Amino acid sequence: MKKLVECSEEGLEGLMGKIVTFFCANYIYAGELIGVNDTCVLLKNPCIVYETGPFNEKNWKDAQPLPKELYIMVGAIESFGEVK
């Protein structure tokens, strides 16, 4: 029998401490995921990606580092994962 179980190692919580890319309503952000709660996520060493370039390349074509940690509202996230 298949059962639905809740696992804290899935989704955002499972990516804690990893470099994660967030595709949001207007922009793409990337950085080390260091915080997660019901309303926002926190990125360390964040960057905003203005141009991706080919997804099979190691780095973004144009990613600008942001000066401090960055909070992203969960409601603005369309998709996320370890893309690079």
Backbone atoms as SQL, in Angstrom:
CREATE TABLE atoms (id INTEGER PRIMARY KEY, chain TEXT, resi INTEGER, resn TEXT, atom TEXT, x REAL, y REAL, z REAL);
INSERT INTO atoms VALUES
  (1, 'A', 1, 'MET', 'N', 0.842, -1.177, 0.000),
  (2, 'A', 1, 'MET', 'CA', 0.000, 0.000, 0.000),
  (3, 'A', 1, 'MET', 'C', 0.882, 1.233, 0.000),
  (4, 'A', 2, 'LYS', 'N', 0.581, 2.187, -0.870),
  (5, 'A', 2, 'LYS', 'CA', 1.299, 3.446, -0.884),
  (6, 'A', 2, 'LYS', 'C', 0.705, 4.366, 0.159),
  (7, 'A', 3, 'LYS', 'N', 1.582, 5.060, 0.876),
  (8, 'A', 3, 'LYS', 'CA', 1.130, 5.990, 1.896),
  (9, 'A', 3, 'LYS', 'C', 1.778, 7.339, 1.664),
  (10, 'A', 4, 'LEU', 'N', 1.032, 8.377, 1.929),
  (11, 'A', 4, 'LEU', 'CA', 1.538, 9.726, 1.859),
  (12, 'A', 4, 'LEU', 'C', 2.142, 10.067, 3.215),
  (13, 'A', 5, 'VAL', 'N', 3.438, 10.397, 3.219),
  (14, 'A', 5, 'VAL', 'CA', 4.094, 10.736, 4.468),
  (15, 'A', 5, 'VAL', 'C', 4.726, 12.112, 4.343),
  (16, 'A', 6, 'GLU', 'N', 4.762, 12.823, 5.442),
  (17, 'A', 6, 'GLU', 'CA', 5.386, 14.134, 5.459),
  (18, 'A', 6, 'GLU', 'C', 6.868, 13.964, 5.734),
  (19, 'A', 7, 'CYS', 'N', 7.687, 14.619, 4.950),
  (20, 'A', 7, 'CYS', 'CA', 9.128, 14.484, 5.090),
  (21, 'A', 7, 'CYS', 'C', 9.765, 15.864, 5.114),
  (22, 'A', 8, 'SER', 'N', 10.505, 16.171, 6.166),
  (23, 'A', 8, 'SER', 'CA', 11.126, 17.490, 6.270),
  (24, 'A', 8, 'SER', 'C', 12.364, 17.605, 5.384),
  (25, 'A', 9, 'GLU', 'N', 12.783, 16.527, 4.770),
  (26, 'A', 9, 'GLU', 'CA', 13.947, 16.555, 3.888),
  (27, 'A', 9, 'GLU', 'C', 13.556, 16.877, 2.449),
  (28, 'A', 10, 'GLU', 'N', 12.333, 17.261, 2.219),
  (29, 'A', 10, 'GLU', 'CA', 11.853, 17.601, 0.883),
  (30, 'A', 10, 'GLU', 'C', 11.685, 19.105, 0.758),
  (31, 'A', 11, 'GLY', 'N', 11.556, 19.566, -0.469),
  (32, 'A', 11, 'GLY', 'CA', 11.250, 20.968, -0.720),
  (33, 'A', 11, 'GLY', 'C', 12.314, 21.912, -0.201),
  (34, 'A', 12, 'LEU', 'N', 11.895, 23.069, 0.252),
  (35, 'A', 12, 'LEU', 'CA', 12.829, 24.099, 0.709),
  (36, 'A', 12, 'LEU', 'C', 13.690, 23.634, 1.868),
  (37, 'A', 13, 'GLU', 'N', 13.106, 22.960, 2.838),
  (38, 'A', 13, 'GLU', 'CA', 13.876, 22.510, 3.997),
  (39, 'A', 13, 'GLU', 'C', 14.970, 21.529, 3.604),
  (40, 'A', 14, 'GLY', 'N', 14.719, 20.711, 2.610),
  (41, 'A', 14, 'GLY', 'CA', 15.712, 19.748, 2.147),
  (42, 'A', 14, 'GLY', 'C', 16.878, 20.387, 1.418),
  (43, 'A', 15, 'LEU', 'N', 16.728, 21.641, 1.007),
  (44, 'A', 15, 'LEU', 'CA', 17.788, 22.350, 0.283),
  (45, 'A', 15, 'LEU', 'C', 18.597, 23.302, 1.178),
  (46, 'A', 16, 'MET', 'N', 18.326, 23.294, 2.463),
  (47, 'A', 16, 'MET', 'CA', 19.063, 24.168, 3.387),
  (48, 'A', 16, 'MET', 'C', 20.559, 23.912, 3.276),
  (49, 'A', 17, 'GLY', 'N', 21.328, 25.007, 3.209),
  (50, 'A', 17, 'GLY', 'CA', 22.777, 24.906, 3.127),
  (51, 'A', 17, 'GLY', 'C', 23.314, 24.715, 1.721),
  (52, 'A', 18, 'LYS', 'N', 22.437, 24.599, 0.738),
  (53, 'A', 18, 'LYS', 'CA', 22.840, 24.385, -0.648),
  (54, 'A', 18, 'LYS', 'C', 22.650, 25.654, -1.467),
  (55, 'A', 19, 'ILE', 'N', 23.341, 25.734, -2.603),
  (56, 'A', 19, 'ILE', 'CA', 23.169, 26.848, -3.527),
  (57, 'A', 19, 'ILE', 'C', 21.894, 26.572, -4.332),
  (58, 'A', 20, 'VAL', 'N', 20.928, 27.464, -4.198),
  (59, 'A', 20, 'VAL', 'CA', 19.602, 27.266, -4.779),
  (60, 'A', 20, 'VAL', 'C', 19.264, 28.439, -5.697),
  (61, 'A', 21, 'THR', 'N', 18.554, 28.135, -6.764),
  (62, 'A', 21, 'THR', 'CA', 18.057, 29.158, -7.678),
  (63, 'A', 21, 'THR', 'C', 16.550, 29.274, -7.510),
  (64, 'A', 22, 'PHE', 'N', 16.072, 30.517, -7.420),
  (65, 'A', 22, 'PHE', 'CA', 14.641, 30.791, -7.287),
  (66, 'A', 22, 'PHE', 'C', 14.162, 31.545, -8.513),
  (67, 'A', 23, 'PHE', 'N', 13.239, 30.963, -9.234),
  (68, 'A', 23, 'PHE', 'CA', 12.582, 31.628, -10.355),
  (69, 'A', 23, 'PHE', 'C', 11.333, 32.275, -9.782),
  (70, 'A', 24, 'CYS', 'N', 11.353, 33.591, -9.716),
  (71, 'A', 24, 'CYS', 'CA', 10.263, 34.336, -9.089),
  (72, 'A', 24, 'CYS', 'C', 9.434, 35.063, -10.135),
  (73, 'A', 25, 'ALA', 'N', 8.403, 35.741, -9.667),
  (74, 'A', 25, 'ALA', 'CA', 7.474, 36.417, -10.555),
  (75, 'A', 25, 'ALA', 'C', 8.175, 37.375, -11.514),
  (76, 'A', 26, 'ASN', 'N', 9.195, 38.093, -11.063),
  (77, 'A', 26, 'ASN', 'CA', 9.864, 39.071, -11.918),
  (78, 'A', 26, 'ASN', 'C', 11.338, 38.789, -12.167),
  (79, 'A', 27, 'TYR', 'N', 12.019, 38.166, -11.226),
  (80, 'A', 27, 'TYR', 'CA', 13.463, 37.992, -11.328),
  (81, 'A', 27, 'TYR', 'C', 13.878, 36.572, -10.981),
  (82, 'A', 28, 'ILE', 'N', 15.155, 36.291, -11.223),
  (83, 'A', 28, 'ILE', 'CA', 15.774, 35.026, -10.828),
  (84, 'A', 28, 'ILE', 'C', 16.827, 35.370, -9.783),
  (85, 'A', 29, 'TYR', 'N', 16.798, 34.654, -8.664),
  (86, 'A', 29, 'TYR', 'CA', 17.775, 34.862, -7.596),
  (87, 'A', 29, 'TYR', 'C', 18.478, 33.544, -7.322),
  (88, 'A', 30, 'ALA', 'N', 19.738, 33.632, -6.884),
  (89, 'A', 30, 'ALA', 'CA', 20.485, 32.442, -6.501),
  (90, 'A', 30, 'ALA', 'C', 21.329, 32.767, -5.287),
  (91, 'A', 31, 'GLY', 'N', 21.608, 31.765, -4.483),
  (92, 'A', 31, 'GLY', 'CA', 22.448, 31.941, -3.303),
  (93, 'A', 31, 'GLY', 'C', 22.320, 30.742, -2.394),
  (94, 'A', 32, 'GLU', 'N', 23.063, 30.779, -1.297),
  (95, 'A', 32, 'GLU', 'CA', 23.000, 29.690, -0.324),
  (96, 'A', 32, 'GLU', 'C', 21.756, 29.862, 0.543),
  (97, 'A', 33, 'LEU', 'N', 20.920, 28.848, 0.554),
  (98, 'A', 33, 'LEU', 'CA', 19.681, 28.885, 1.334),
  (99, 'A', 33, 'LEU', 'C', 20.016, 28.646, 2.798),
  (100, 'A', 34, 'ILE', 'N', 19.827, 29.677, 3.631),
  (101, 'A', 34, 'ILE', 'CA', 20.178, 29.549, 5.048),
  (102, 'A', 34, 'ILE', 'C', 18.985, 29.717, 5.983),
  (103, 'A', 35, 'GLY', 'N', 17.811, 30.019, 5.440),
  (104, 'A', 35, 'GLY', 'CA', 16.636, 30.177, 6.291),
  (105, 'A', 35, 'GLY', 'C', 15.351, 29.932, 5.531),
  (106, 'A', 36, 'VAL', 'N', 14.402, 29.297, 6.217),
  (107, 'A', 36, 'VAL', 'CA', 13.087, 28.998, 5.625),
  (108, 'A', 36, 'VAL', 'C', 12.030, 29.150, 6.708),
  (109, 'A', 37, 'ASN', 'N', 10.950, 29.879, 6.386),
  (110, 'A', 37, 'ASN', 'CA', 9.775, 29.851, 7.254),
  (111, 'A', 37, 'ASN', 'C', 8.531, 29.904, 6.375),
  (112, 'A', 38, 'ASP', 'N', 7.379, 30.126, 6.961),
  (113, 'A', 38, 'ASP', 'CA', 6.126, 30.091, 6.202),
  (114, 'A', 38, 'ASP', 'C', 5.985, 31.230, 5.193),
  (115, 'A', 39, 'THR', 'N', 6.663, 32.345, 5.425),
  (116, 'A', 39, 'THR', 'CA', 6.467, 33.505, 4.557),
  (117, 'A', 39, 'THR', 'C', 7.657, 33.861, 3.678),
  (118, 'A', 40, 'CYS', 'N', 8.874, 33.458, 4.073),
  (119, 'A', 40, 'CYS', 'CA', 10.037, 33.863, 3.283),
  (120, 'A', 40, 'CYS', 'C', 11.188, 32.876, 3.408),
  (121, 'A', 41, 'VAL', 'N', 12.144, 33.031, 2.510),
  (122, 'A', 41, 'VAL', 'CA', 13.393, 32.282, 2.568),
  (123, 'A', 41, 'VAL', 'C', 14.524, 33.301, 2.648),
  (124, 'A', 42, 'LEU', 'N', 15.669, 32.873, 3.185),
  (125, 'A', 42, 'LEU', 'CA', 16.812, 33.761, 3.348),
  (126, 'A', 42, 'LEU', 'C', 18.003, 33.189, 2.585),
  (127, 'A', 43, 'LEU', 'N', 18.617, 34.031, 1.733),
  (128, 'A', 43, 'LEU', 'CA', 19.784, 33.642, 0.958),
  (129, 'A', 43, 'LEU', 'C', 21.026, 34.346, 1.472),
  (130, 'A', 44, 'LYS', 'N', 22.108, 33.576, 1.601),
  (131, 'A', 44, 'LYS', 'CA', 23.428, 34.116, 1.923),
  (132, 'A', 44, 'LYS', 'C', 24.202, 34.232, 0.618),
  (133, 'A', 45, 'ASN', 'N', 25.000, 35.277, 0.469),
  (134, 'A', 45, 'ASN', 'CA', 25.752, 35.537, -0.764),
  (135, 'A', 45, 'ASN', 'C', 24.840, 35.480, -1.993),
  (136, 'A', 46, 'PRO', 'N', 23.748, 36.240, -1.963),
  (137, 'A', 46, 'PRO', 'CA', 22.778, 36.177, -3.054),
  (138, 'A', 46, 'PRO', 'C', 23.245, 36.921, -4.303),
  (139, 'A', 47, 'CYS', 'N', 22.657, 36.550, -5.411),
  (140, 'A', 47, 'CYS', 'CA', 22.851, 37.302, -6.649),
  (141, 'A', 47, 'CYS', 'C', 21.520, 37.351, -7.382),
  (142, 'A', 48, 'ILE', 'N', 21.386, 38.355, -8.208),
  (143, 'A', 48, 'ILE', 'CA', 20.226, 38.472, -9.085),
  (144, 'A', 48, 'ILE', 'C', 20.719, 38.141, -10.482),
  (145, 'A', 49, 'VAL', 'N', 19.990, 37.267, -11.160),
  (146, 'A', 49, 'VAL', 'CA', 20.404, 36.783, -12.475),
  (147, 'A', 49, 'VAL', 'C', 19.647, 37.570, -13.534),
  (148, 'A', 50, 'TYR', 'N', 20.376, 38.365, -14.301),
  (149, 'A', 50, 'TYR', 'CA', 19.755, 39.159, -15.361),
  (150, 'A', 50, 'TYR', 'C', 19.727, 38.410, -16.688),
  (151, 'A', 51, 'GLU', 'N', 20.695, 37.518, -16.894),
  (152, 'A', 51, 'GLU', 'CA', 20.724, 36.724, -18.116),
  (153, 'A', 51, 'GLU', 'C', 21.295, 35.351, -17.783),
  (154, 'A', 52, 'THR', 'N', 20.541, 34.306, -18.103),
  (155, 'A', 52, 'THR', 'CA', 20.954, 32.966, -17.713),
  (156, 'A', 52, 'THR', 'C', 22.044, 32.389, -18.606),
  (157, 'A', 53, 'GLY', 'N', 21.955, 32.613, -19.917),
  (158, 'A', 53, 'GLY', 'CA', 22.817, 31.882, -20.831),
  (159, 'A', 53, 'GLY', 'C', 22.339, 30.438, -20.877),
  (160, 'A', 54, 'PRO', 'N', 23.080, 29.537, -21.515),
  (161, 'A', 54, 'PRO', 'CA', 22.675, 28.133, -21.578),
  (162, 'A', 54, 'PRO', 'C', 22.640, 27.494, -20.183),
  (163, 'A', 55, 'PHE', 'N', 21.628, 26.727, -19.914),
  (164, 'A', 55, 'PHE', 'CA', 21.486, 26.112, -18.594),
  (165, 'A', 55, 'PHE', 'C', 22.499, 24.994, -18.362),
  (166, 'A', 56, 'ASN', 'N', 23.124, 24.486, -19.412),
  (167, 'A', 56, 'ASN', 'CA', 24.100, 23.417, -19.213),
  (168, 'A', 56, 'ASN', 'C', 25.499, 23.950, -18.907),
  (169, 'A', 57, 'GLU', 'N', 25.678, 25.274, -18.864),
  (170, 'A', 57, 'GLU', 'CA', 26.956, 25.860, -18.486),
  (171, 'A', 57, 'GLU', 'C', 27.031, 26.031, -16.974),
  (172, 'A', 58, 'LYS', 'N', 28.256, 26.058, -16.462),
  (173, 'A', 58, 'LYS', 'CA', 28.468, 26.091, -15.017),
  (174, 'A', 58, 'LYS', 'C', 27.974, 27.375, -14.360),
  (175, 'A', 59, 'ASN', 'N', 28.174, 28.519, -15.009),
  (176, 'A', 59, 'ASN', 'CA', 27.819, 29.809, -14.416),
  (177, 'A', 59, 'ASN', 'C', 26.753, 30.526, -15.231),
  (178, 'A', 60, 'TRP', 'N', 26.070, 31.458, -14.570),
  (179, 'A', 60, 'TRP', 'CA', 25.110, 32.307, -15.251),
  (180, 'A', 60, 'TRP', 'C', 25.853, 33.281, -16.151),
  (181, 'A', 61, 'LYS', 'N', 25.238, 33.691, -17.249),
  (182, 'A', 61, 'LYS', 'CA', 25.866, 34.644, -18.157),
  (183, 'A', 61, 'LYS', 'C', 26.005, 36.024, -17.507),
  (184, 'A', 62, 'ASP', 'N', 24.958, 36.483, -16.797),
  (185, 'A', 62, 'ASP', 'CA', 25.026, 37.767, -16.101),
  (186, 'A', 62, 'ASP', 'C', 24.305, 37.663, -14.764),
  (187, 'A', 63, 'ALA', 'N', 25.081, 37.401, -13.720),
  (188, 'A', 63, 'ALA', 'CA', 24.555, 37.334, -12.356),
  (189, 'A', 63, 'ALA', 'C', 25.292, 38.372, -11.532),
  (190, 'A', 64, 'GLN', 'N', 24.547, 39.298, -10.946),
  (191, 'A', 64, 'GLN', 'CA', 25.142, 40.382, -10.180),
  (192, 'A', 64, 'GLN', 'C', 25.012, 40.092, -8.682),
  (193, 'A', 65, 'PRO', 'N', 26.139, 40.071, -7.967),
  (194, 'A', 65, 'PRO', 'CA', 26.069, 39.831, -6.524),
  (195, 'A', 65, 'PRO', 'C', 25.364, 40.979, -5.812),
  (196, 'A', 66, 'LEU', 'N', 24.614, 40.629, -4.803),
  (197, 'A', 66, 'LEU', 'CA', 23.941, 41.617, -3.969),
  (198, 'A', 66, 'LEU', 'C', 24.773, 41.815, -2.699),
  (199, 'A', 67, 'PRO', 'N', 24.749, 42.998, -2.100),
  (200, 'A', 67, 'PRO', 'CA', 25.692, 43.319, -1.024),
  (201, 'A', 67, 'PRO', 'C', 25.432, 42.629, 0.313),
  (202, 'A', 68, 'LYS', 'N', 24.199, 42.170, 0.546),
  (203, 'A', 68, 'LYS', 'CA', 23.870, 41.575, 1.844),
  (204, 'A', 68, 'LYS', 'C', 22.935, 40.388, 1.646),
  (205, 'A', 69, 'GLU', 'N', 22.649, 39.702, 2.745),
  (206, 'A', 69, 'GLU', 'CA', 21.685, 38.599, 2.684),
  (207, 'A', 69, 'GLU', 'C', 20.361, 39.112, 2.138),
  (208, 'A', 70, 'LEU', 'N', 19.605, 38.205, 1.523),
  (209, 'A', 70, 'LEU', 'CA', 18.366, 38.605, 0.852),
  (210, 'A', 70, 'LEU', 'C', 17.215, 37.705, 1.274),
  (211, 'A', 71, 'TYR', 'N', 16.090, 38.323, 1.624),
  (212, 'A', 71, 'TYR', 'CA', 14.851, 37.595, 1.901),
  (213, 'A', 71, 'TYR', 'C', 14.005, 37.584, 0.634),
  (214, 'A', 72, 'ILE', 'N', 13.408, 36.441, 0.335),
  (215, 'A', 72, 'ILE', 'CA', 12.489, 36.308, -0.792),
  (216, 'A', 72, 'ILE', 'C', 11.162, 35.815, -0.237),
  (217, 'A', 73, 'MET', 'N', 10.081, 36.477, -0.621),
  (218, 'A', 73, 'MET', 'CA', 8.751, 36.064, -0.179),
  (219, 'A', 73, 'MET', 'C', 8.371, 34.755, -0.875),
  (220, 'A', 74, 'VAL', 'N', 7.919, 33.796, -0.110),
  (221, 'A', 74, 'VAL', 'CA', 7.551, 32.490, -0.657),
  (222, 'A', 74, 'VAL', 'C', 6.467, 32.636, -1.721),
  (223, 'A', 75, 'GLY', 'N', 5.550, 33.584, -1.525),
  (224, 'A', 75, 'GLY', 'CA', 4.457, 33.794, -2.476),
  (225, 'A', 75, 'GLY', 'C', 4.904, 34.244, -3.865),
  (226, 'A', 76, 'ALA', 'N', 6.136, 34.750, -3.968),
  (227, 'A', 76, 'ALA', 'CA', 6.655, 35.202, -5.266),
  (228, 'A', 76, 'ALA', 'C', 7.422, 34.115, -5.999),
  (229, 'A', 77, 'ILE', 'N', 7.711, 33.004, -5.320),
  (230, 'A', 77, 'ILE', 'CA', 8.500, 31.928, -5.935),
  (231, 'A', 77, 'ILE', 'C', 7.631, 31.081, -6.846),
  (232, 'A', 78, 'GLU', 'N', 8.043, 30.952, -8.093),
  (233, 'A', 78, 'GLU', 'CA', 7.335, 30.096, -9.046),
  (234, 'A', 78, 'GLU', 'C', 7.932, 28.701, -9.085),
  (235, 'A', 79, 'SER', 'N', 9.265, 28.613, -9.016),
  (236, 'A', 79, 'SER', 'CA', 9.948, 27.322, -8.959),
  (237, 'A', 79, 'SER', 'C', 11.326, 27.525, -8.370),
  (238, 'A', 80, 'PHE', 'N', 11.955, 26.435, -7.912),
  (239, 'A', 80, 'PHE', 'CA', 13.255, 26.533, -7.274),
  (240, 'A', 80, 'PHE', 'C', 13.965, 25.198, -7.337),
  (241, 'A', 81, 'GLY', 'N', 15.278, 25.240, -7.146),
  (242, 'A', 81, 'GLY', 'CA', 16.057, 24.011, -7.113),
  (243, 'A', 81, 'GLY', 'C', 17.532, 24.285, -7.256),
  (244, 'A', 82, 'GLU', 'N', 18.310, 23.200, -7.255),
  (245, 'A', 82, 'GLU', 'CA', 19.752, 23.285, -7.483),
  (246, 'A', 82, 'GLU', 'C', 19.992, 23.251, -8.977),
  (247, 'A', 83, 'VAL', 'N', 19.998, 24.408, -9.597),
  (248, 'A', 83, 'VAL', 'CA', 20.081, 24.498, -11.046),
  (249, 'A', 83, 'VAL', 'C', 21.526, 24.498, -11.528),
  (250, 'A', 84, 'LYS', 'N', 22.388, 25.208, -10.848),
  (251, 'A', 84, 'LYS', 'CA', 23.800, 25.322, -11.251),
  (252, 'A', 84, 'LYS', 'C', 24.678, 24.591, -10.282);
